[in-house]
């Protein structure tokens, strides 16, 4: 229970901008999870929660742009999830954690320009996610897992220059979203999924000289975003709005919001990749910014050892 409380506290610290405090709390939670696993080595539930903790710490490092550290935690998460899946192949939660770890590793691989490796890892994640979604077709979370994975595949294929394949993955995401969308106007998970997919689809359409369709997708994405995330969206959600504003060539608004992300220490690798591909000078400057000139709090975090 205390470890669970630390996880929630770290999330709140991150959202409030206390990055150093969040990292320390995440590390405290992770050390506590290891202690629990050592105390009862046959407790598979404890190992499952340890895998989740590694994913949270890895995502936090990715939030800060620490790709190498994120990979370490995602790799450990993958090892734990693989052991759990072998121990009980019928446990859908454990198989989902294995699929998610493959997804996270595949994202990092394509960002590191190891395209063949990324394609293989994402394909394995897709196989696992699709099996879980088909086995529980009414489970919205399982369907959103597939949507997110296909969106990553679209981005990875776009980066590799395979624009038709990128568009196909985006269309598959949209088709699944349309099946699970409901009338709940406050559903932020769905809203974020729609926004990210429409960004990816618009970029593929633009590369195929279908700019008018792309603009419609981006305008739709911005309308969805603004209907859901008006009240203090956290930095990850704000980054989606920056991307949409850049796509729509609303450069001044994008620059103002980008300043907010910089002040908050946000440097997610996926976002940096998008900024590097942008024609906006401020975005390119953000993407090329060396570690030495980042915020003081982020430089301090990079000196902290992993537990």
C-alpha distance (Angstrom), angle and dihedral (degrees) to the residues before:
residue distance angle dihedral
X1 . . .
X2 3.79 . .
X3 3.81 90.8 .
X4 3.80 89.8 51.2
X5 3.80 89.3 50.4
X6 3.80 91.1 51.7
X7 3.81 89.6 52.8
X8 3.80 91.5 54.8
X9 3.81 91.8 44.4
X10 3.82 91.8 52.3
X11 3.80 90.5 50.8
X12 3.81 91.1 51.7
X13 3.81 91.3 47.0
X14 3.78 90.3 51.9
X15 3.81 92.1 49.4
X16 3.81 91.2 49.2
X17 3.81 92.4 51.6
X18 3.82 98.1 -107.1
X19 3.81 93.5 131.8
X20 3.78 97.0 163.3
X21 3.80 91.6 49.2
X22 3.81 91.1 47.2
X23 3.81 92.7 52.5
X24 3.80 92.2 49.1
X25 3.81 91.6 48.8
X26 3.81 92.3 47.6
X27 3.82 88.8 51.1
X28 3.81 91.5 48.3
X29 3.78 89.5 52.3
X30 3.80 92.0 47.9
X31 3.82 92.3 50.9
X32 3.80 89.8 49.1
X33 3.81 90.6 51.7
X34 3.82 90.2 52.5
X35 3.80 90.5 49.7
X36 3.81 90.4 52.0
X37 3.80 91.3 49.8
X38 3.82 91.1 49.7
X39 3.79 90.8 50.5
X40 3.82 92.5 53.8
X41 3.79 111.8 19.1
X42 3.79 93.0 178.5
X43 3.80 93.3 57.4
X44 3.80 102.0 107.4
X45 3.80 92.2 179.3
X46 3.81 89.5 61.3
X47 3.81 90.3 51.6
X48 3.79 90.1 49.7
X49 3.82 90.6 53.6
X50 3.82 89.0 47.3
X51 3.82 89.3 56.0
X52 3.80 89.6 51.6
X53 3.81 90.2 50.3
X54 3.80 90.2 53.5
X55 3.80 89.4 52.1
X56 3.81 91.1 51.5
X57 3.80 93.7 49.3
X58 3.81 90.6 44.9
X59 3.80 91.7 51.1
X60 3.78 90.0 49.1
X61 3.80 91.1 53.5
X62 3.79 89.2 48.3
X63 3.81 88.5 50.9
X64 3.82 86.3 60.3
X65 3.81 94.4 43.2
X66 3.82 95.2 -107.7
X67 3.80 95.8 141.2
X68 3.81 97.7 167.9
X69 3.80 92.9 52.7
X70 3.79 91.6 44.9
X71 3.81 89.4 53.6
X72 3.83 90.8 52.5
X73 3.79 92.0 54.8
X74 3.81 94.7 42.1
X75 3.80 88.9 49.8
X76 3.80 92.0 52.5
X77 3.79 89.5 45.8
X78 3.81 88.8 53.4
X79 3.81 91.9 50.3
X80 3.79 92.7 51.4
X81 3.81 93.6 44.8
X82 3.81 91.0 49.0
X83 3.81 90.6 53.3
X84 3.79 91.0 49.1
X85 3.81 93.3 48.3
X86 3.81 90.2 52.2
X87 3.81 91.0 48.0
X88 3.83 93.2 52.4
X89 3.83 114.2 8.6
X90 3.82 91.5 -179.6
X91 3.80 95.4 60.0
X92 3.79 104.7 104.6
X93 3.82 94.4 -165.9
X94 3.77 91.8 57.2
X95 3.81 92.8 45.4
X96 3.81 88.8 49.2
X97 3.81 90.2 54.0
X98 3.81 89.6 51.2
X99 3.82 91.1 50.7
X100 3.80 91.1 47.3
X101 3.81 92.1 50.8
X102 3.82 89.5 52.6
X103 3.80 89.1 49.6
X104 3.81 92.7 52.1
X105 3.81 93.0 46.0
X106 3.82 90.9 47.7
X107 3.80 90.8 53.7
X108 3.79 91.5 53.4
X109 3.79 92.0 46.0
X110 3.78 93.7 55.2
X111 3.80 90.7 45.8
X112 3.80 87.7 53.3
X113 3.83 88.8 53.5
X114 3.81 94.2 -113.8
X115 3.79 91.3 133.2
X116 3.82 100.1 167.5
X117 3.79 92.0 49.4
X118 3.81 91.1 46.2
X119 3.80 92.3 50.4
X120 3.81 91.6 52.9
X121 3.81 94.0 46.0
X122 3.81 93.7 47.3
X123 3.81 90.9 46.8
X124 3.81 90.1 55.5
X125 3.80 90.1 48.2
X126 3.81 89.5 50.1
X127 3.81 91.7 51.6
X128 3.79 91.4 53.0
X129 3.80 96.1 42.4
X130 3.81 93.7 48.0
X131 3.81 91.3 51.0
X132 3.81 90.4 51.7
X133 3.81 92.6 46.5
X134 3.80 92.8 49.2
X135 3.81 91.8 48.3
X136 3.82 91.4 53.4
X137 3.79 106.2 26.5
X138 3.83 94.1 168.1
X139 3.81 94.0 54.5
X140 3.80 105.5 103.0
X141 3.81 93.7 -164.6
X142 3.80 91.1 57.5
X143 3.81 90.4 50.8
X144 3.82 91.6 48.6
X145 3.81 89.0 52.4
X146 3.81 88.9 59.7
X147 3.81 91.8 45.3
X148 3.81 91.6 52.7
X149 3.80 92.4 46.1
X150 3.81 92.9 49.7
X151 3.79 89.9 48.7
X152 3.81 89.3 54.4
X153 3.82 89.1 48.2
X154 3.81 88.8 52.2
X155 3.80 91.1 52.0
X156 3.80 91.7 46.0
X157 3.82 93.2 50.0
X158 3.82 90.1 46.6
X159 3.82 90.0 53.1
X160 3.81 89.0 50.0
X161 3.81 91.1 53.3
X162 3.82 94.9 -110.9
X163 3.79 95.4 127.7
X164 3.81 98.1 166.2
X165 3.81 90.0 53.8
X166 3.80 89.7 47.2
X167 3.80 90.5 54.0
X168 3.80 91.5 47.2
X169 3.82 92.3 54.5
X170 3.82 91.0 47.5
X171 3.81 90.7 50.4
X172 3.81 90.4 50.7
X173 3.80 89.4 52.7
X174 3.80 91.4 50.6
X175 3.80 92.7 48.2
X176 3.81 90.6 54.1
X177 3.81 92.3 44.6
X178 3.78 90.7 53.7
X179 3.80 89.4 54.8
X180 3.80 94.8 52.8
X181 3.80 101.0 33.7
X182 3.78 115.2 112.6
X183 3.78 139.0 -176.3
X184 3.80 93.6 -90.5
X185 3.79 103.2 121.5
X186 3.82 91.4 -170.1
X187 3.82 97.2 57.1
X188 3.79 101.2 124.6
X189 3.79 96.2 177.2
X190 3.79 91.0 58.4
X191 3.79 91.3 42.0
X192 3.80 92.5 53.3
X193 3.81 91.1 46.8
X194 3.82 91.9 50.7
X195 3.80 91.6 47.8
X196 3.80 95.2 50.8
X197 3.80 93.8 45.4
X198 3.81 93.2 48.8
X199 3.80 90.1 51.5
X200 3.81 90.8 52.7
X201 3.80 93.7 44.6
X202 3.80 92.5 49.1
X203 3.79 91.9 52.9
X204 3.80 91.4 51.7
X205 3.81 91.1 47.7
X206 3.81 90.9 50.4
X207 3.80 90.8 53.1
X208 3.82 87.6 52.5
X209 3.83 91.1 53.0
X210 3.79 92.8 -108.1
X211 3.79 95.1 125.1
X212 3.80 96.9 151.6
X213 3.80 92.1 57.4
X214 3.80 89.7 45.9
X215 3.79 92.5 54.0
X216 3.80 90.2 51.7
X217 3.80 90.5 52.6
X218 3.80 92.6 49.7
X219 3.80 93.2 46.3
X220 3.79 89.0 50.5
X221 3.81 89.9 49.4
X222 3.80 92.1 50.9
X223 3.81 91.3 49.0
X224 3.82 90.4 52.1
X225 3.79 91.5 47.1
X226 3.77 95.8 48.8
X227 3.79 91.9 48.2
X228 3.80 91.8 56.2
X229 3.78 110.9 27.4
X230 3.79 105.3 43.9
X231 3.80 95.8 115.6
X232 3.81 111.4 71.4
X233 3.79 100.8 -51.4
X234 3.79 112.4 -161.7
X235 3.79 120.7 -110.4
X236 3.81 96.5 -91.6
X237 3.79 90.1 56.6
X238 3.80 91.8 43.8
X239 3.80 88.9 55.2
X240 3.82 89.2 60.2
X241 3.79 89.5 56.0
X242 3.81 91.5 49.8
X243 3.80 89.7 53.1
X244 3.79 92.1 49.5
X245 3.80 92.6 48.1
X246 3.81 90.7 51.2
X247 3.80 91.1 48.9
X248 3.82 89.4 51.1
X249 3.83 90.5 47.0
X250 3.80 92.8 -119.2
X251 3.78 88.2 142.5
X252 3.80 101.2 165.8
X253 3.80 93.1 53.8
X254 3.78 90.3 46.0
X255 3.81 92.1 52.1
X256 3.81 92.7 50.3
X257 3.80 92.7 51.0
X258 3.81 91.4 43.4
X259 3.80 88.1 60.3
X260 3.82 88.3 58.5
X261 3.81 90.8 53.6
X262 3.80 91.5 48.9
X263 3.80 91.8 50.9
X264 3.80 89.4 50.1
X265 3.82 93.1 53.2
X266 3.82 93.1 -116.5
X267 3.79 112.3 161.6
X268 3.80 107.9 148.5
X269 3.81 110.2 174.5
X270 3.81 94.0 -129.9
X271 3.79 90.5 53.2
X272 3.81 92.1 46.5
X273 3.81 89.5 52.5
X274 3.80 90.3 53.4
X275 3.81 91.0 48.1
X276 3.80 91.2 50.8
X277 3.82 90.3 54.5
X278 3.82 92.3 49.0
X279 3.80 124.9 101.0
X280 3.81 91.5 -141.2
X281 3.85 108.9 109.6
X282 3.81 93.2 -144.9
X283 3.81 90.0 52.6
X284 3.79 93.1 50.1
X285 3.81 90.0 47.8
X286 3.80 89.8 52.2
X287 3.82 91.7 49.7
X288 3.80 93.8 49.3
X289 3.81 95.8 44.1
X290 3.82 108.9 128.7
X291 3.77 121.6 -130.9
X292 3.79 91.3 -110.9
X293 3.80 93.6 69.6
X294 3.80 99.3 43.3
X295 3.79 123.0 112.2
X296 3.81 115.6 -63.2
X297 3.80 92.5 -119.1
X298 3.80 90.7 56.8
X299 3.81 93.3 49.6
X300 3.79 89.1 52.4
X301 3.79 91.1 50.8
X302 3.80 92.0 54.5
X303 3.81 90.4 61.0
X304 3.82 93.2 56.6
X305 3.83 114.1 104.0
X306 3.76 121.9 -129.5
X307 3.82 114.5 -109.1
